[in-house]
């Protein structure tokens, strides 16, 4: 089973939408939330593209995405 990271920041309504969409599709607790404000490198990398879903293999799915996009992303990675 793959592990997933959602790069986000507090107060971002798009990030909240992405988290809700993703957690409905996961059958376990394999989603790790990482607030980009905790690291200057993450801020520089993701400040204009969050929310971003990332697999443990390094593949990324950038917003905007829908349920179908997330399902397809999960299928391609697993």
HTML snippet that shows the backbone in 3Dmol.js (N, CA, C, O; Angstrom):
<script src="https://3Dmol.org/build/3Dmol-min.js"></script>
<div id="view" style="width:600px;height:400px;position:relative"></div>
<script>
const pdb = `
ATOM      1  N   UNK A   1       0.849  -1.185   0.000  1.00  0.00           N
ATOM      2  CA  UNK A   1       0.000   0.000   0.000  1.00  0.00           C
ATOM      3  C   UNK A   1       0.884   1.234   0.000  1.00  0.00           C
ATOM      4  O   UNK A   1       1.818   1.332   0.795  1.00  0.00           O
ATOM      5  N   UNK A   2       0.598   2.162  -0.876  1.00  0.00           N
ATOM      6  CA  UNK A   2       1.371   3.399  -0.971  1.00  0.00           C
ATOM      7  C   UNK A   2       0.982   4.357   0.149  1.00  0.00           C
ATOM      8  O   UNK A   2      -0.130   4.310   0.675  1.00  0.00           O
ATOM      9  N   UNK A   3       1.910   5.211   0.493  1.00  0.00           N
ATOM     10  CA  UNK A   3       1.631   6.292   1.428  1.00  0.00           C
ATOM     11  C   UNK A   3       1.573   7.590   0.643  1.00  0.00           C
ATOM     12  O   UNK A   3       2.255   7.746  -0.370  1.00  0.00           O
ATOM     13  N   UNK A   4       0.773   8.498   1.106  1.00  0.00           N
ATOM     14  CA  UNK A   4       0.499   9.735   0.391  1.00  0.00           C
ATOM     15  C   UNK A   4       0.753  10.935   1.294  1.00  0.00           C
ATOM     16  O   UNK A   4       0.521  10.881   2.502  1.00  0.00           O
ATOM     17  N   UNK A   5       1.234  12.018   0.690  1.00  0.00           N
ATOM     18  CA  UNK A   5       1.460  13.272   1.404  1.00  0.00           C
ATOM     19  C   UNK A   5       0.639  14.339   0.726  1.00  0.00           C
ATOM     20  O   UNK A   5       0.639  14.453  -0.500  1.00  0.00           O
ATOM     21  N   UNK A   6      -0.063  15.122   1.527  1.00  0.00           N
ATOM     22  CA  UNK A   6      -0.771  16.278   0.994  1.00  0.00           C
ATOM     23  C   UNK A   6      -0.073  17.527   1.528  1.00  0.00           C
ATOM     24  O   UNK A   6      -0.110  17.814   2.724  1.00  0.00           O
ATOM     25  N   UNK A   7       0.560  18.258   0.622  1.00  0.00           N
ATOM     26  CA  UNK A   7       1.170  19.535   0.988  1.00  0.00           C
ATOM     27  C   UNK A   7       0.077  20.585   0.991  1.00  0.00           C
ATOM     28  O   UNK A   7      -0.678  20.722   0.028  1.00  0.00           O
ATOM     29  N   UNK A   8       0.003  21.324   2.089  1.00  0.00           N
ATOM     30  CA  UNK A   8      -1.082  22.276   2.294  1.00  0.00           C
ATOM     31  C   UNK A   8      -0.594  23.384   3.209  1.00  0.00           C
ATOM     32  O   UNK A   8       0.576  23.420   3.590  1.00  0.00           O
ATOM     33  N   UNK A   9      -1.496  24.283   3.558  1.00  0.00           N
ATOM     34  CA  UNK A   9      -1.249  25.245   4.621  1.00  0.00           C
ATOM     35  C   UNK A   9      -2.569  25.547   5.310  1.00  0.00           C
ATOM     36  O   UNK A   9      -3.638  25.445   4.709  1.00  0.00           O
ATOM     37  N   UNK A  10      -2.479  25.915   6.564  1.00  0.00           N
ATOM     38  CA  UNK A  10      -3.678  26.233   7.341  1.00  0.00           C
ATOM     39  C   UNK A  10      -4.399  27.434   6.735  1.00  0.00           C
ATOM     40  O   UNK A  10      -3.768  28.389   6.282  1.00  0.00           O
ATOM     41  N   UNK A  11      -5.719  27.371   6.735  1.00  0.00           N
ATOM     42  CA  UNK A  11      -6.527  28.470   6.234  1.00  0.00           C
ATOM     43  C   UNK A  11      -6.706  28.493   4.733  1.00  0.00           C
ATOM     44  O   UNK A  11      -7.316  29.421   4.202  1.00  0.00           O
ATOM     45  N   UNK A  12      -6.196  27.508   4.042  1.00  0.00           N
ATOM     46  CA  UNK A  12      -6.320  27.423   2.579  1.00  0.00           C
ATOM     47  C   UNK A  12      -7.586  26.614   2.261  1.00  0.00           C
ATOM     48  O   UNK A  12      -7.632  25.407   2.499  1.00  0.00           O
ATOM     49  N   UNK A  13      -8.604  27.283   1.727  1.00  0.00           N
ATOM     50  CA  UNK A  13      -9.862  26.580   1.456  1.00  0.00           C
ATOM     51  C   UNK A  13      -9.698  25.527   0.363  1.00  0.00           C
ATOM     52  O   UNK A  13     -10.394  24.511   0.387  1.00  0.00           O
ATOM     53  N   UNK A  14      -8.809  25.741  -0.581  1.00  0.00           N
ATOM     54  CA  UNK A  14      -8.565  24.732  -1.614  1.00  0.00           C
ATOM     55  C   UNK A  14      -7.907  23.488  -1.008  1.00  0.00           C
ATOM     56  O   UNK A  14      -8.201  22.361  -1.406  1.00  0.00           O
ATOM     57  N   UNK A  15      -7.026  23.708  -0.054  1.00  0.00           N
ATOM     58  CA  UNK A  15      -6.375  22.594   0.638  1.00  0.00           C
ATOM     59  C   UNK A  15      -7.389  21.780   1.429  1.00  0.00           C
ATOM     60  O   UNK A  15      -7.321  20.552   1.455  1.00  0.00           O
ATOM     61  N   UNK A  16      -8.325  22.464   2.070  1.00  0.00           N
ATOM     62  CA  UNK A  16      -9.375  21.781   2.817  1.00  0.00           C
ATOM     63  C   UNK A  16     -10.248  20.954   1.885  1.00  0.00           C
ATOM     64  O   UNK A  16     -10.630  19.833   2.220  1.00  0.00           O
ATOM     65  N   UNK A  17     -10.568  21.508   0.711  1.00  0.00           N
ATOM     66  CA  UNK A  17     -11.360  20.767  -0.272  1.00  0.00           C
ATOM     67  C   UNK A  17     -10.598  19.525  -0.737  1.00  0.00           C
ATOM     68  O   UNK A  17     -11.170  18.440  -0.835  1.00  0.00           O
ATOM     69  N   UNK A  18      -9.318  19.690  -1.018  1.00  0.00           N
ATOM     70  CA  UNK A  18      -8.503  18.566  -1.484  1.00  0.00           C
ATOM     71  C   UNK A  18      -8.428  17.476  -0.416  1.00  0.00           C
ATOM     72  O   UNK A  18      -8.574  16.293  -0.724  1.00  0.00           O
ATOM     73  N   UNK A  19      -8.203  17.867   0.829  1.00  0.00           N
ATOM     74  CA  UNK A  19      -8.120  16.889   1.913  1.00  0.00           C
ATOM     75  C   UNK A  19      -9.425  16.110   2.045  1.00  0.00           C
ATOM     76  O   UNK A  19      -9.403  14.888   2.190  1.00  0.00           O
ATOM     77  N   UNK A  20     -10.540  16.790   1.997  1.00  0.00           N
ATOM     78  CA  UNK A  20     -11.837  16.115   2.098  1.00  0.00           C
ATOM     79  C   UNK A  20     -12.033  15.134   0.952  1.00  0.00           C
ATOM     80  O   UNK A  20     -12.488  14.009   1.158  1.00  0.00           O
ATOM     81  N   UNK A  21     -11.695  15.558  -0.237  1.00  0.00           N
ATOM     82  CA  UNK A  21     -11.846  14.727  -1.429  1.00  0.00           C
ATOM     83  C   UNK A  21     -10.969  13.474  -1.317  1.00  0.00           C
ATOM     84  O   UNK A  21     -11.424  12.372  -1.624  1.00  0.00           O
ATOM     85  N   UNK A  22      -9.740  13.634  -0.888  1.00  0.00           N
ATOM     86  CA  UNK A  22      -8.789  12.525  -0.801  1.00  0.00           C
ATOM     87  C   UNK A  22      -9.164  11.549   0.305  1.00  0.00           C
ATOM     88  O   UNK A  22      -9.141  10.337   0.090  1.00  0.00           O
ATOM     89  N   UNK A  23      -9.508  12.053   1.479  1.00  0.00           N
ATOM     90  CA  UNK A  23      -9.791  11.155   2.605  1.00  0.00           C
ATOM     91  C   UNK A  23     -11.011  10.286   2.351  1.00  0.00           C
ATOM     92  O   UNK A  23     -11.090   9.172   2.870  1.00  0.00           O
ATOM     93  N   UNK A  24     -11.951  10.764   1.574  1.00  0.00           N
ATOM     94  CA  UNK A  24     -13.119   9.945   1.214  1.00  0.00           C
ATOM     95  C   UNK A  24     -12.695   8.753   0.360  1.00  0.00           C
ATOM     96  O   UNK A  24     -13.303   7.685   0.437  1.00  0.00           O
ATOM     97  N   UNK A  25     -11.660   8.929  -0.447  1.00  0.00           N
ATOM     98  CA  UNK A  25     -11.227   7.881  -1.374  1.00  0.00           C
ATOM     99  C   UNK A  25     -10.252   6.882  -0.761  1.00  0.00           C
ATOM    100  O   UNK A  25     -10.085   5.785  -1.293  1.00  0.00           O
ATOM    101  N   UNK A  26      -9.609   7.236   0.341  1.00  0.00           N
ATOM    102  CA  UNK A  26      -8.650   6.328   0.972  1.00  0.00           C
ATOM    103  C   UNK A  26      -9.364   5.378   1.921  1.00  0.00           C
ATOM    104  O   UNK A  26     -10.286   5.773   2.635  1.00  0.00           O
ATOM    105  N   UNK A  27      -8.932   4.123   1.922  1.00  0.00           N
ATOM    106  CA  UNK A  27      -9.547   3.131   2.797  1.00  0.00           C
ATOM    107  C   UNK A  27      -8.820   3.024   4.131  1.00  0.00           C
ATOM    108  O   UNK A  27      -9.264   2.305   5.026  1.00  0.00           O
ATOM    109  N   UNK A  28      -7.710   3.733   4.266  1.00  0.00           N
ATOM    110  CA  UNK A  28      -6.955   3.685   5.520  1.00  0.00           C
ATOM    111  C   UNK A  28      -6.426   5.077   5.841  1.00  0.00           C
ATOM    112  O   UNK A  28      -6.801   6.057   5.196  1.00  0.00           O
ATOM    113  N   UNK A  29      -5.568   5.155   6.823  1.00  0.00           N
ATOM    114  CA  UNK A  29      -5.013   6.441   7.254  1.00  0.00           C
ATOM    115  C   UNK A  29      -3.635   6.682   6.656  1.00  0.00           C
ATOM    116  O   UNK A  29      -2.713   7.078   7.368  1.00  0.00           O
ATOM    117  N   UNK A  30      -3.485   6.450   5.363  1.00  0.00           N
ATOM    118  CA  UNK A  30      -2.169   6.559   4.742  1.00  0.00           C
ATOM    119  C   UNK A  30      -1.868   7.970   4.216  1.00  0.00           C
ATOM    120  O   UNK A  30      -0.902   8.159   3.476  1.00  0.00           O
ATOM    121  N   UNK A  31      -2.686   8.957   4.592  1.00  0.00           N
ATOM    122  CA  UNK A  31      -2.458  10.336   4.157  1.00  0.00           C
ATOM    123  C   UNK A  31      -1.760  11.111   5.262  1.00  0.00           C
ATOM    124  O   UNK A  31      -2.251  11.206   6.387  1.00  0.00           O
ATOM    125  N   UNK A  32      -0.609  11.661   4.916  1.00  0.00           N
ATOM    126  CA  UNK A  32       0.138  12.509   5.837  1.00  0.00           C
ATOM    127  C   UNK A  32      -0.035  13.950   5.390  1.00  0.00           C
ATOM    128  O   UNK A  32       0.172  14.261   4.217  1.00  0.00           O
ATOM    129  N   UNK A  33      -0.410  14.830   6.299  1.00  0.00           N
ATOM    130  CA  UNK A  33      -0.557  16.247   5.991  1.00  0.00           C
ATOM    131  C   UNK A  33       0.734  16.962   6.345  1.00  0.00           C
ATOM    132  O   UNK A  33       1.248  16.811   7.454  1.00  0.00           O
ATOM    133  N   UNK A  34       1.262  17.744   5.403  1.00  0.00           N
ATOM    134  CA  UNK A  34       2.479  18.510   5.636  1.00  0.00           C
ATOM    135  C   UNK A  34       2.176  19.969   5.326  1.00  0.00           C
ATOM    136  O   UNK A  34       1.872  20.332   4.189  1.00  0.00           O
ATOM    137  N   UNK A  35       2.265  20.790   6.359  1.00  0.00           N
ATOM    138  CA  UNK A  35       2.038  22.229   6.196  1.00  0.00           C
ATOM    139  C   UNK A  35       3.320  22.847   5.644  1.00  0.00           C
ATOM    140  O   UNK A  35       4.370  22.784   6.283  1.00  0.00           O
ATOM    141  N   UNK A  36       3.232  23.436   4.473  1.00  0.00           N
ATOM    142  CA  UNK A  36       4.432  23.977   3.832  1.00  0.00           C
ATOM    143  C   UNK A  36       5.050  25.119   4.630  1.00  0.00           C
ATOM    144  O   UNK A  36       6.228  25.429   4.450  1.00  0.00           O
ATOM    145  N   UNK A  37       4.275  25.746   5.507  1.00  0.00           N
ATOM    146  CA  UNK A  37       4.796  26.860   6.299  1.00  0.00           C
ATOM    147  C   UNK A  37       5.807  26.398   7.346  1.00  0.00           C
ATOM    148  O   UNK A  37       6.431  27.225   8.010  1.00  0.00           O
ATOM    149  N   UNK A  38       5.972  25.089   7.499  1.00  0.00           N
ATOM    150  CA  UNK A  38       6.910  24.551   8.486  1.00  0.00           C
ATOM    151  C   UNK A  38       8.339  24.491   7.964  1.00  0.00           C
ATOM    152  O   UNK A  38       9.256  24.163   8.717  1.00  0.00           O
ATOM    153  N   UNK A  39       8.545  24.806   6.669  1.00  0.00           N
ATOM    154  CA  UNK A  39       9.868  24.632   6.084  1.00  0.00           C
ATOM    155  C   UNK A  39      10.046  25.605   4.919  1.00  0.00           C
ATOM    156  O   UNK A  39       9.216  25.647   4.010  1.00  0.00           O
ATOM    157  N   UNK A  40      11.110  26.375   4.945  1.00  0.00           N
ATOM    158  CA  UNK A  40      11.348  27.365   3.883  1.00  0.00           C
ATOM    159  C   UNK A  40      11.508  26.724   2.512  1.00  0.00           C
ATOM    160  O   UNK A  40      11.106  27.306   1.505  1.00  0.00           O
ATOM    161  N   UNK A  41      12.091  25.533   2.464  1.00  0.00           N
ATOM    162  CA  UNK A  41      12.252  24.831   1.187  1.00  0.00           C
ATOM    163  C   UNK A  41      10.884  24.459   0.620  1.00  0.00           C
ATOM    164  O   UNK A  41      10.638  24.602  -0.577  1.00  0.00           O
ATOM    165  N   UNK A  42       9.999  23.980   1.492  1.00  0.00           N
ATOM    166  CA  UNK A  42       8.645  23.631   1.045  1.00  0.00           C
ATOM    167  C   UNK A  42       7.882  24.872   0.591  1.00  0.00           C
ATOM    168  O   UNK A  42       7.149  24.822  -0.396  1.00  0.00           O
ATOM    169  N   UNK A  43       8.047  25.966   1.296  1.00  0.00           N
ATOM    170  CA  UNK A  43       7.395  27.218   0.886  1.00  0.00           C
ATOM    171  C   UNK A  43       7.845  27.595  -0.516  1.00  0.00           C
ATOM    172  O   UNK A  43       7.021  27.908  -1.375  1.00  0.00           O
ATOM    173  N   UNK A  44       9.142  27.566  -0.747  1.00  0.00           N
ATOM    174  CA  UNK A  44       9.675  27.938  -2.059  1.00  0.00           C
ATOM    175  C   UNK A  44       9.172  27.005  -3.156  1.00  0.00           C
ATOM    176  O   UNK A  44       8.895  27.444  -4.272  1.00  0.00           O
ATOM    177  N   UNK A  45       9.054  25.719  -2.836  1.00  0.00           N
ATOM    178  CA  UNK A  45       8.651  24.737  -3.850  1.00  0.00           C
ATOM    179  C   UNK A  45       7.148  24.749  -4.139  1.00  0.00           C
ATOM    180  O   UNK A  45       6.737  24.603  -5.291  1.00  0.00           O
ATOM    181  N   UNK A  46       6.322  24.925  -3.092  1.00  0.00           N
ATOM    182  CA  UNK A  46       4.890  24.706  -3.241  1.00  0.00           C
ATOM    183  C   UNK A  46       4.004  25.929  -3.031  1.00  0.00           C
ATOM    184  O   UNK A  46       2.783  25.803  -3.127  1.00  0.00           O
ATOM    185  N   UNK A  47       4.552  27.088  -2.753  1.00  0.00           N
ATOM    186  CA  UNK A  47       3.715  28.218  -2.362  1.00  0.00           C
ATOM    187  C   UNK A  47       2.664  28.607  -3.401  1.00  0.00           C
ATOM    188  O   UNK A  47       1.605  29.116  -3.032  1.00  0.00           O
ATOM    189  N   UNK A  48       2.923  28.384  -4.666  1.00  0.00           N
ATOM    190  CA  UNK A  48       1.944  28.767  -5.689  1.00  0.00           C
ATOM    191  C   UNK A  48       1.192  27.573  -6.268  1.00  0.00           C
ATOM    192  O   UNK A  48       0.386  27.734  -7.184  1.00  0.00           O
ATOM    193  N   UNK A  49       1.450  26.373  -5.741  1.00  0.00           N
ATOM    194  CA  UNK A  49       0.807  25.200  -6.340  1.00  0.00           C
ATOM    195  C   UNK A  49      -0.002  24.352  -5.367  1.00  0.00           C
ATOM    196  O   UNK A  49      -0.617  23.373  -5.790  1.00  0.00           O
ATOM    197  N   UNK A  50      -0.025  24.694  -4.060  1.00  0.00           N
ATOM    198  CA  UNK A  50      -0.784  23.875  -3.117  1.00  0.00           C
ATOM    199  C   UNK A  50      -2.278  24.000  -3.396  1.00  0.00           C
ATOM    200  O   UNK A  50      -2.749  25.025  -3.887  1.00  0.00           O
ATOM    201  N   UNK A  51      -2.993  22.963  -3.083  1.00  0.00           N
ATOM    202  CA  UNK A  51      -2.593  21.681  -2.526  1.00  0.00           C
ATOM    203  C   UNK A  51      -1.939  20.773  -3.569  1.00  0.00           C
ATOM    204  O   UNK A  51      -2.266  20.820  -4.755  1.00  0.00           O
ATOM    205  N   UNK A  52      -1.015  19.956  -3.095  1.00  0.00           N
ATOM    206  CA  UNK A  52      -0.314  18.991  -3.948  1.00  0.00           C
ATOM    207  C   UNK A  52      -0.333  17.639  -3.242  1.00  0.00           C
ATOM    208  O   UNK A  52       0.065  17.524  -2.083  1.00  0.00           O
ATOM    209  N   UNK A  53      -0.800  16.626  -3.955  1.00  0.00           N
ATOM    210  CA  UNK A  53      -0.793  15.256  -3.460  1.00  0.00           C
ATOM    211  C   UNK A  53       0.448  14.569  -4.020  1.00  0.00           C
ATOM    212  O   UNK A  53       0.697  14.615  -5.225  1.00  0.00           O
ATOM    213  N   UNK A  54       1.221  13.937  -3.149  1.00  0.00           N
ATOM    214  CA  UNK A  54       2.476  13.311  -3.581  1.00  0.00           C
ATOM    215  C   UNK A  54       2.512  11.868  -3.102  1.00  0.00           C
ATOM    216  O   UNK A  54       2.136  11.565  -1.969  1.00  0.00           O
ATOM    217  N   UNK A  55       2.972  10.978  -3.986  1.00  0.00           N
ATOM    218  CA  UNK A  55       3.135   9.567  -3.619  1.00  0.00           C
ATOM    219  C   UNK A  55       4.503   9.370  -2.998  1.00  0.00           C
ATOM    220  O   UNK A  55       5.376  10.231  -3.108  1.00  0.00           O
ATOM    221  N   UNK A  56       4.688   8.229  -2.341  1.00  0.00           N
ATOM    222  CA  UNK A  56       5.995   7.951  -1.754  1.00  0.00           C
ATOM    223  C   UNK A  56       7.053   7.714  -2.829  1.00  0.00           C
ATOM    224  O   UNK A  56       8.249   7.765  -2.541  1.00  0.00           O
ATOM    225  N   UNK A  57       6.624   7.456  -4.066  1.00  0.00           N
ATOM    226  CA  UNK A  57       7.560   7.315  -5.182  1.00  0.00           C
ATOM    227  C   UNK A  57       7.971   8.675  -5.764  1.00  0.00           C
ATOM    228  O   UNK A  57       8.888   8.753  -6.582  1.00  0.00           O
ATOM    229  N   UNK A  58       7.288   9.742  -5.335  1.00  0.00           N
ATOM    230  CA  UNK A  58       7.646  11.082  -5.793  1.00  0.00           C
ATOM    231  C   UNK A  58       6.736  11.683  -6.846  1.00  0.00           C
ATOM    232  O   UNK A  58       6.899  12.851  -7.200  1.00  0.00           O
ATOM    233  N   UNK A  59       5.780  10.915  -7.357  1.00  0.00           N
ATOM    234  CA  UNK A  59       4.830  11.464  -8.327  1.00  0.00           C
ATOM    235  C   UNK A  59       3.926  12.470  -7.637  1.00  0.00           C
ATOM    236  O   UNK A  59       3.584  12.309  -6.465  1.00  0.00           O
ATOM    237  N   UNK A  60       3.540  13.511  -8.369  1.00  0.00           N
ATOM    238  CA  UNK A  60       2.726  14.567  -7.778  1.00  0.00           C
ATOM    239  C   UNK A  60       1.483  14.843  -8.614  1.00  0.00           C
ATOM    240  O   UNK A  60       1.493  14.755  -9.842  1.00  0.00           O
ATOM    241  N   UNK A  61       0.423  15.176  -7.903  1.00  0.00           N
ATOM    242  CA  UNK A  61      -0.826  15.607  -8.517  1.00  0.00           C
ATOM    243  C   UNK A  61      -1.133  16.990  -7.956  1.00  0.00           C
ATOM    244  O   UNK A  61      -1.425  17.134  -6.769  1.00  0.00           O
ATOM    245  N   UNK A  62      -1.066  17.996  -8.807  1.00  0.00           N
ATOM    246  CA  UNK A  62      -1.266  19.383  -8.379  1.00  0.00           C
ATOM    247  C   UNK A  62      -2.710  19.805  -8.594  1.00  0.00           C
ATOM    248  O   UNK A  62      -3.384  19.341  -9.514  1.00  0.00           O
ATOM    249  N   UNK A  63      -3.163  20.688  -7.729  1.00  0.00           N
ATOM    250  CA  UNK A  63      -4.496  21.268  -7.832  1.00  0.00           C
ATOM    251  C   UNK A  63      -4.579  22.087  -9.099  1.00  0.00           C
ATOM    252  O   UNK A  63      -3.600  22.744  -9.453  1.00  0.00           O
ATOM    253  N   UNK A  64      -5.692  22.081  -9.797  1.00  0.00           N
ATOM    254  CA  UNK A  64      -6.984  21.508  -9.421  1.00  0.00           C
ATOM    255  C   UNK A  64      -7.100  20.040  -9.839  1.00  0.00           C
ATOM    256  O   UNK A  64      -6.607  19.631 -10.890  1.00  0.00           O
ATOM    257  N   UNK A  65      -7.766  19.264  -8.983  1.00  0.00           N
ATOM    258  CA  UNK A  65      -8.071  17.881  -9.310  1.00  0.00           C
ATOM    259  C   UNK A  65      -9.426  17.513  -8.720  1.00  0.00           C
ATOM    260  O   UNK A  65      -9.885  18.098  -7.739  1.00  0.00           O
ATOM    261  N   UNK A  66     -10.045  16.527  -9.349  1.00  0.00           N
ATOM    262  CA  UNK A  66     -11.351  16.026  -8.930  1.00  0.00           C
ATOM    263  C   UNK A  66     -11.201  14.584  -8.450  1.00  0.00           C
ATOM    264  O   UNK A  66     -10.122  13.999  -8.548  1.00  0.00           O
ATOM    265  N   UNK A  67     -12.279  14.023  -7.937  1.00  0.00           N
ATOM    266  CA  UNK A  67     -12.253  12.644  -7.430  1.00  0.00           C
ATOM    267  C   UNK A  67     -11.717  11.670  -8.470  1.00  0.00           C
ATOM    268  O   UNK A  67     -10.906  10.799  -8.155  1.00  0.00           O
ATOM    269  N   UNK A  68     -12.166  11.818  -9.692  1.00  0.00           N
ATOM    270  CA  UNK A  68     -11.730  10.915 -10.758  1.00  0.00           C
ATOM    271  C   UNK A  68     -10.218  11.028 -10.984  1.00  0.00           C
ATOM    272  O   UNK A  68      -9.554  10.018 -11.220  1.00  0.00           O
ATOM    273  N   UNK A  69      -9.675  12.239 -10.915  1.00  0.00           N
ATOM    274  CA  UNK A  69      -8.235  12.439 -11.079  1.00  0.00           C
ATOM    275  C   UNK A  69      -7.455  11.745  -9.961  1.00  0.00           C
ATOM    276  O   UNK A  69      -6.429  11.112 -10.208  1.00  0.00           O
ATOM    277  N   UNK A  70      -7.954  11.870  -8.730  1.00  0.00           N
ATOM    278  CA  UNK A  70      -7.285  11.245  -7.581  1.00  0.00           C
ATOM    279  C   UNK A  70      -7.352   9.732  -7.699  1.00  0.00           C
ATOM    280  O   UNK A  70      -6.351   9.056  -7.458  1.00  0.00           O
ATOM    281  N   UNK A  71      -8.499   9.184  -8.060  1.00  0.00           N
ATOM    282  CA  UNK A  71      -8.616   7.720  -8.250  1.00  0.00           C
ATOM    283  C   UNK A  71      -7.622   7.232  -9.286  1.00  0.00           C
ATOM    284  O   UNK A  71      -6.939   6.230  -9.077  1.00  0.00           O
ATOM    285  N   UNK A  72      -7.540   7.942 -10.404  1.00  0.00           N
ATOM    286  CA  UNK A  72      -6.609   7.564 -11.469  1.00  0.00           C
ATOM    287  C   UNK A  72      -5.172   7.666 -10.982  1.00  0.00           C
ATOM    288  O   UNK A  72      -4.357   6.800 -11.300  1.00  0.00           O
ATOM    289  N   UNK A  73      -4.844   8.690 -10.227  1.00  0.00           N
ATOM    290  CA  UNK A  73      -3.509   8.865  -9.666  1.00  0.00           C
ATOM    291  C   UNK A  73      -3.170   7.709  -8.736  1.00  0.00           C
ATOM    292  O   UNK A  73      -2.073   7.155  -8.817  1.00  0.00           O
ATOM    293  N   UNK A  74      -4.096   7.333  -7.851  1.00  0.00           N
ATOM    294  CA  UNK A  74      -3.892   6.210  -6.945  1.00  0.00           C
ATOM    295  C   UNK A  74      -3.634   4.931  -7.731  1.00  0.00           C
ATOM    296  O   UNK A  74      -2.726   4.174  -7.388  1.00  0.00           O
ATOM    297  N   UNK A  75      -4.405   4.676  -8.765  1.00  0.00           N
ATOM    298  CA  UNK A  75      -4.308   3.464  -9.565  1.00  0.00           C
ATOM    299  C   UNK A  75      -2.975   3.394 -10.298  1.00  0.00           C
ATOM    300  O   UNK A  75      -2.369   2.326 -10.386  1.00  0.00           O
ATOM    301  N   UNK A  76      -2.524   4.510 -10.816  1.00  0.00           N
ATOM    302  CA  UNK A  76      -1.254   4.526 -11.560  1.00  0.00           C
ATOM    303  C   UNK A  76      -0.070   4.246 -10.656  1.00  0.00           C
ATOM    304  O   UNK A  76       0.923   3.668 -11.097  1.00  0.00           O
ATOM    305  N   UNK A  77      -0.161   4.650  -9.391  1.00  0.00           N
ATOM    306  CA  UNK A  77       0.957   4.533  -8.476  1.00  0.00           C
ATOM    307  C   UNK A  77       1.003   3.170  -7.804  1.00  0.00           C
ATOM    308  O   UNK A  77       2.084   2.608  -7.625  1.00  0.00           O
ATOM    309  N   UNK A  78      -0.146   2.630  -7.430  1.00  0.00           N
ATOM    310  CA  UNK A  78      -0.173   1.379  -6.647  1.00  0.00           C
ATOM    311  C   UNK A  78       0.205   0.171  -7.466  1.00  0.00           C
ATOM    312  O   UNK A  78       0.226  -0.944  -6.946  1.00  0.00           O
TER     313      UNK A  78
END
`;
const viewer = $3Dmol.createViewer("view");
viewer.addModel(pdb, "pdb");
viewer.setStyle({}, {cartoon: {color: "spectrum"}});
viewer.zoomTo();
viewer.render();
</script>
